[in-house]
């Protein structure tokens, strides 16, 4: 069963890489002697890539590139279960706008009863907009410190005020 799951994951990775190459995405190579691999921009370090490692860029945000790669690791090191400290995990919805005026408009809509997810789909410029702004599960440190701090300060179900970062103006609704 475990081997079948690993084979399925390998086939999925191969198909994804093939699809990405077919969409004109080119391989790039790490040029620094050592580069940190992070769960999110400014997030928790999850690995290290060495100079010359081949990666495919699937998304860009400012100075950050989300990459996928293919390689070999020791089989006994793999698990189907993600090991993270679940007591610190959070989940939130996110709206990102380019201007404070747009963020104020989005916040007004939410305060007047429009579902946060609906406003995110209509107004957010974040890649998460299509999913209603869902950031998924994350831990403190996975995002910009100002964002992690703002979300951590919220109670479950509470919506933040407007938070400004270098990427724009953010609103959050904490789910967990």
Helices and strands as residue ranges (DSSP letters): H 2-22, E 27-29, E 34-38, E 45-50, E 54-61, E 64-68, G 75-77, G 86-88, E 90-97, H 100-111, H 116-123, G 129-131, E 134-138, H 145-152, E 163-165, E 168-174
